[in-house]
Amino acid sequence: MAVCFFDGKYNEKYDCQYEIKNDGIEVIVNYDIMDEIPEINGIRTFGSYTEFKERDILIIDYFGRMNYLLKNANCNGHSEVLGTPDGGYKTKFFTRYYFKYGNYEKLCDISNDKNINKIRVYSKMINELIGYPSVSKEEIENEYIIKLKRNTEKQKVEINQNNIKSIEVSDDWKSEFNRKNNKIDVNLGGYIDINLNKSISYEEVYEYINELIMFCQLLKPCKFIIDRVLVEINKIFFEICIPIKDIDYKNSYVDNSVKDNLLQFLFRCYTTIPYRNSKNEVRNIPYIILNTSRNIEDNFLMFYRFIECYYKQQSIKGIKNSFIKYGIENNYKDNEKIKNIENMVQEIICLRNHYVHNGYHIPNKKLYIAFENINNKANPKNYRVENIDFDWIYERTKILYEIVIDIIFKNMLEYDNYKFNKHF
């Protein structure tokens, strides 16, 4: 059983048990949190409305050979220990933010100050892109030599925007000798270093990580699975566990979207798409390129909203009420395949208006396509689509999606040639 301490009070020790979950860490402590409720006329009142202060919890697990510092853990339950002589109580705490480190004394030094100046992200995708810089091989007549460098020269690009000083990529390794089978295991890990101009707090790290996930998703869709995240505090790297966005991982090979290497691509992303300090149209990008909704109607509206926000933000002349037409003509590569662009534009607009004002149900699968009235009279171009099925909606949603992707690569990142291998 591990032991823990609250808020740096190392003279008060509690036995505890913990469990690492997908979305955080839970610890059950031999502690009666009811003692924190003040007595009123000798009575403590407890209910669902009772709030307890959040706390930092240091967990020392000698047998597990790992220690944890939970940040701002909140009370997640209180129960009596039944069937024990002391009739004790246990309290459950949970948090989504915590640090891991072998030396618990170093964990004690982590404060809530803005003291993180570097973020290191490990992912197998990095080695797919940069190879294994720390490994060299040499074959001579009677020997095959594999060398592992302790320090590799990092590839680096200067950014100096939006608090990103520079980005570096490299890899490192750890070896372990197994006495049972006389094997030496070498674990290689590629990483990206995000060097910051100004230090940040642990609560801000997830914004930088999610931004990086978005950019790597654009370069190599569905491949950027993060193995672990480290932060540098006072020249020591601590592993930090934080909430990060998920992607639909593909085990098969995926081509890069553009010919630029990783650092060249990240330079463009960080200097042209300032996601963390961006406007509405940019903030929508993760919901489009990461895991889109399973609901095609939601996707349709999301893509529509992105196109509208982007073009209007650019203040393109005459775009106010014709941004869908502009998008098809300028950012849809297969526009020559559309038999009647004017009708397609109006069908997309009318479908959007129906979803927004009347919901997703289309009565009798019929949708009235109305053009602007002429002299207060119905436009003779008006018509009714008689069979609105999934394929009809899908075709128009796909047009919007491809406009969005083209805006991101062509307009924002300024790539004329790209191939983004991910579908919504």
C-alpha positions in Angstrom: 0.0 0.0 0.0 1.2 3.5 -0.9 1.2 6.5 1.4 0.2 10.1 0.6 0.4 13.7 1.9 -1.9 16.7 1.4 -0.7 20.1 0.3 2.9 19.7 1.4 2.1 18.8 5.0 4.7 16.0 5.3 4.2 15.5 9.0 0.7 14.1 8.3 0.8 10.7 6.5 -2.1 8.7 5.2 -2.3 5.2 3.8 -3.9 5.1 0.3 -4.6 3.1 -2.8 -4.6 4.6 -6.3 -5.7 3.7 -9.8 -4.6 5.3 -13.1 -7.5 5.7 -15.4 -7.8 6.8 -19.0 -8.9 10.3 -18.1 -6.9 10.8 -14.9 -5.9 9.3 -11.6 -8.0 8.2 -8.6 -6.7 7.8 -5.1 -8.6 6.4 -2.1 -7.2 7.7 1.2 -7.7 6.5 4.8 -9.0 9.9 5.7 -12.3 11.3 7.0 -13.0 14.4 4.9 -16.1 15.0 7.2 -13.7 16.5 9.7 -13.2 19.4 7.3 -16.9 20.4 7.7 -17.3 23.0 10.5 -19.7 22.1 13.3 -22.8 24.2 13.8 -24.3 23.7 17.3 -22.3 20.5 17.5 -23.7 19.1 14.2 -21.9 18.6 10.9 -24.2 18.8 7.8 -23.1 17.0 4.7 -25.0 16.6 1.4 -24.6 16.7 -2.4 -24.2 20.5 -2.2 -21.2 20.3 0.1 -18.0 21.5 -1.5 -14.5 20.6 -0.3 -11.4 22.4 -1.3 -9.2 21.0 -4.0 -5.7 19.8 -2.8 -2.4 18.7 -4.1 -1.7 15.1 -3.1 1.8 13.5 -3.1 1.7 9.7 -3.5 4.8 7.7 -2.6 4.7 4.2 -3.9 7.9 2.4 -2.8 7.0 -1.0 -4.2 5.7 0.4 -7.5 9.0 2.4 -7.8 7.1 5.5 -8.9 5.7 8.6 -7.2 2.9 10.9 -8.2 2.0 14.5 -7.5 -1.7 15.1 -8.1 -2.7 18.7 -8.8 -6.0 20.2 -7.6 -7.5 16.8 -6.7 -11.2 17.1 -5.8 -13.2 14.9 -3.4 -15.0 12.2 -5.4 -16.7 10.3 -2.6 -16.7 9.4 1.1 -17.4 6.1 2.7 -17.1 4.2 6.0 -14.8 1.2 6.2 -17.1 -1.6 7.2 -16.0 -4.7 9.2 -12.8 -3.2 10.7 -12.1 -2.8 14.4 -11.4 1.0 14.1 -14.5 1.7 12.0 -12.4 4.1 9.9 -13.4 6.2 6.9 -12.0 6.5 3.4 -12.2 9.4 1.0 -11.8 9.2 -2.8 -10.0 12.0 -4.7 -9.6 12.4 -8.5 -7.7 14.7 -10.8 -6.9 14.9 -14.5 -3.6 16.6 -13.9 -0.6 14.8 -12.3 3.1 14.5 -12.4 5.2 11.3 -12.3 8.8 11.0 -11.2 11.1 8.4 -9.5 12.4 10.8 -6.8 9.6 12.0 -4.6 11.8 14.8 -3.1 11.9 16.4 -6.6 8.1 16.2 -6.9 7.9 18.2 -3.6 9.6 21.1 -5.3 6.9 21.5 -8.0 4.8 24.6 -7.4 1.8 26.2 -9.1 4.0 28.9 -10.5 4.6 29.5 -14.2 7.8 27.5 -14.3 7.6 25.3 -17.3 9.9 26.5 -20.2 10.0 23.4 -22.4 7.5 20.7 -23.4 8.8 17.3 -24.7 6.4 15.1 -26.6 7.2 11.5 -27.4 5.6 9.7 -30.3 6.5 6.8 -32.6 5.4 8.9 -35.6 8.5 11.1 -35.0 10.8 8.3 -35.8 8.8 7.5 -39.0 9.5 11.1 -40.1 13.1 11.6 -38.9 14.5 8.1 -38.6 16.7 7.2 -35.6 19.4 9.8 -35.3 20.9 8.2 -32.2 21.6 4.9 -34.0 24.4 4.2 -36.4 25.4 0.9 -38.0 28.7 -0.3 -39.4 29.3 -3.6 -41.1 32.9 -4.8 -41.6 34.3 -8.2 -42.5 33.9 -9.9 -39.2 31.7 -7.5 -37.3 28.4 -5.8 -37.4 28.5 -2.8 -35.1 25.5 -0.9 -33.8 26.3 2.3 -32.0 24.0 4.3 -29.8 24.8 8.0 -29.3 24.2 9.4 -25.9 23.7 12.9 -27.2 22.4 13.5 -30.7 22.4 16.8 -32.6 18.8 18.1 -32.7 17.2 19.4 -35.8 15.8 22.8 -35.0 13.6 25.6 -36.5 13.1 29.1 -35.0 9.5 30.2 -34.6 9.4 33.2 -32.3 5.6 33.6 -32.4 2.7 33.0 -30.0 5.2 32.2 -27.2 6.9 29.4 -29.2 10.6 30.2 -29.3 11.7 27.2 -31.4 10.8 23.5 -32.2 13.4 20.8 -32.1 13.2 17.1 -33.0 15.5 14.2 -32.1 15.4 10.8 -30.3 16.9 9.1 -27.3 17.1 5.6 -25.9 17.0 3.5 -22.8 18.5 0.0 -22.4 17.7 -2.8 -20.0 19.5 -6.1 -19.4 17.2 -9.0 -18.6 19.1 -11.5 -16.5 16.5 -14.2 -17.0 16.9 -14.6 -20.8 20.2 -12.7 -21.2 18.6 -10.2 -23.5 19.4 -6.5 -23.8 16.3 -4.5 -24.7 16.8 -1.0 -26.2 13.8 1.3 -26.4 14.1 4.2 -28.9 11.9 7.2 -28.7 11.5 10.1 -31.1 10.4 13.4 -29.6 9.5 17.0 -30.3 10.7 19.8 -28.0 8.5 22.9 -27.8 10.8 25.6 -26.4 8.9 28.6 -25.0 9.7 32.3 -24.8 7.9 32.7 -21.5 7.3 30.1 -18.9 3.8 28.6 -18.4 1.9 26.8 -15.7 1.1 23.1 -15.8 -2.6 24.0 -16.5 -1.6 25.6 -19.8 0.4 22.6 -21.2 -2.6 20.9 -22.7 -3.3 23.9 -25.0 0.2 23.5 -26.5 -0.1 19.8 -26.8 -3.5 19.9 -28.5 -2.2 22.5 -30.9 0.7 20.2 -31.8 -1.7 17.3 -32.3 -3.7 19.4 -34.7 -0.7 20.3 -36.8 0.7 16.8 -36.9 -2.7 15.5 -37.9 -2.6 17.8 -40.9 0.8 16.5 -41.9 0.2 12.7 -41.3 -3.5 12.0 -40.6 -4.4 9.5 -37.8 -0.7 8.6 -36.9 0.2 11.0 -34.1 -0.3 9.0 -31.0 1.4 10.5 -28.0 3.4 8.0 -25.9 4.2 10.5 -23.1 4.6 14.1 -22.3 7.5 15.6 -20.3 7.9 19.2 -19.0 11.1 20.8 -17.9 11.1 22.5 -14.5 14.3 23.8 -13.0 16.3 21.8 -15.6 14.6 18.5 -14.6 12.2 16.7 -16.9 9.0 15.4 -15.2 6.4 13.3 -16.9 3.0 15.1 -16.8 -0.4 13.5 -17.5 -3.0 15.9 -18.8 -6.2 15.7 -20.9 -5.4 15.6 -24.6 -7.5 15.2 -27.7 -7.9 11.8 -29.2 -7.5 10.8 -32.8 -8.7 7.8 -34.8 -5.4 6.0 -35.1 -4.5 4.1 -38.3 -2.1 1.2 -38.0 -1.4 1.2 -41.7 1.0 3.5 -43.6 -0.2 7.0 -44.3 1.4 9.4 -46.8 2.5 12.8 -45.7 0.0 15.5 -46.9 2.8 17.7 -48.3 6.4 17.2 -49.4 7.9 19.5 -46.7 9.7 17.7 -43.8 8.3 17.9 -40.2 10.1 21.1 -39.1 9.3 22.9 -42.3 5.7 22.0 -42.0 5.5 22.9 -38.3 7.1 26.3 -39.1 4.3 27.1 -41.5 1.6 25.9 -39.1 2.9 27.9 -36.1 3.5 31.1 -38.1 0.3 31.1 -40.1 -2.3 29.3 -37.9 -1.9 30.8 -34.4 -4.4 28.4 -32.9 -4.1 29.3 -29.2 -4.7 33.0 -29.8 -6.9 32.6 -32.9 -10.3 33.8 -34.2 -13.4 31.6 -34.5 -12.6 30.1 -37.9 -9.3 28.7 -36.7 -10.6 27.4 -33.4 -13.0 25.1 -35.3 -10.1 23.3 -37.1 -9.6 20.5 -34.5 -13.3 19.5 -34.7 -12.9 19.1 -38.4 -9.6 17.3 -38.9 -9.4 15.2 -35.7 -12.6 13.2 -34.9 -15.6 14.6 -36.6 -19.1 13.8 -35.5 -20.7 10.5 -36.6 -23.8 12.6 -37.4 -23.6 13.8 -41.0 -26.0 16.6 -40.2 -23.7 18.0 -37.5 -20.7 17.7 -39.8 -22.6 19.6 -42.5 -23.3 22.5 -40.2 -19.8 22.5 -38.8 -18.2 22.7 -42.3 -20.7 25.4 -43.3 -20.0 27.5 -40.3 -16.2 27.2 -40.8 -16.5 28.4 -44.4 -18.8 31.3 -43.4 -16.5 32.5 -40.6 -13.3 32.2 -42.6 -14.5 34.1 -45.7 -16.3 36.8 -43.8 -13.2 37.2 -41.5 -11.1 37.8 -44.7 -13.4 40.6 -45.7 -13.5 39.4 -49.3 -15.4 41.8 -51.5 -19.0 40.8 -52.2 -18.7 37.7 -50.0 -21.4 38.5 -47.5 -24.2 36.4 -49.0 -22.3 34.4 -51.5 -19.6 32.6 -49.6 -20.8 29.1 -50.6 -20.6 30.1 -54.2 -17.2 31.6 -53.7 -16.0 28.5 -51.9 -17.1 26.2 -54.7 -15.5 28.3 -57.4 -12.2 29.0 -55.5 -11.7 26.1 -53.1 -13.4 23.1 -54.5 -11.1 21.3 -56.9 -13.9 19.3 -58.7 -16.2 22.2 -59.4 -16.3 21.5 -63.1 -18.1 18.2 -62.2 -21.1 20.2 -60.8 -23.6 20.5 -63.6 -25.3 23.6 -62.2 -23.3 25.5 -59.5 -26.1 28.0 -58.9 -28.5 25.2 -58.0 -26.0 23.4 -55.9 -25.2 26.6 -53.9 -28.9 27.2 -53.2 -29.5 23.5 -52.2 -26.7 23.8 -49.6 -28.1 27.1 -48.3 -31.6 25.8 -48.1 -30.5 22.5 -46.4 -28.5 24.5 -43.8 -31.6 26.8 -43.2 -33.8 23.8 -42.7 -31.4 22.2 -40.2 -31.0 25.4 -38.2 -34.7 26.4 -38.1 -36.6 23.2 -38.4 -34.3 20.4 -37.1 -32.8 17.5 -38.9 -36.0 15.8 -39.9 -37.0 16.4 -43.6 -40.7 15.6 -44.0 -41.5 13.2 -46.8 -37.8 13.6 -47.9 -38.8 16.7 -49.8 -36.9 20.0 -49.6 -38.1 23.3 -51.2 -35.2 25.2 -52.9 -36.0 28.9 -52.9 -34.1 31.6 -54.6 -34.3 35.3 -53.9 -37.7 36.8 -54.7 -38.0 39.1 -57.7 -40.2 42.2 -57.2 -41.8 40.5 -54.1 -42.8 37.6 -56.3 -41.6 34.0 -56.2 -38.6 33.4 -58.3 -39.3 31.1 -61.3 -36.0 29.3 -60.5 -37.6 27.8 -57.3 -38.0 24.0 -57.3 -38.5 21.1 -55.0 -36.1 18.2 -54.5 -38.3 15.1 -54.2 -36.0 12.5 -52.7 -33.6 13.7 -50.0 -31.7 10.6 -49.0 -28.3 10.0 -47.3 -26.4 10.1 -50.6 -27.9 13.5 -51.5 -26.9 14.9 -48.1 -23.5 13.2 -48.2 -22.6 14.7 -51.6 -23.2 18.2 -50.4 -21.5 17.6 -47.1 -18.4 16.3 -48.9 -18.3 19.4 -51.0 -18.2 21.6 -47.9 -15.6 19.4 -46.3 -13.2 19.6 -49.3 -13.7 23.4 -49.4 -12.6 23.5 -45.7 -9.5 21.3 -46.3 -8.5 23.4 -49.3 -8.9 26.6 -47.3 -6.6 25.2 -44.6 -3.9 24.0 -46.9 -4.1 26.5 -49.8 -5.2 29.7 -48.1 -3.8 29.4 -44.6 -0.7 27.3 -45.1 -0.2 28.4 -48.7 0.4 24.9 -50.2 -0.7 24.6 -53.9 -0.1 20.9 -53.8 -1.3 18.6 -51.0 -3.1 15.4 -50.4 -4.9 15.1 -47.1 -5.7 11.4 -46.6 -8.5 11.6 -44.1 -12.2 11.6 -44.6 -14.9 13.0 -42.3 
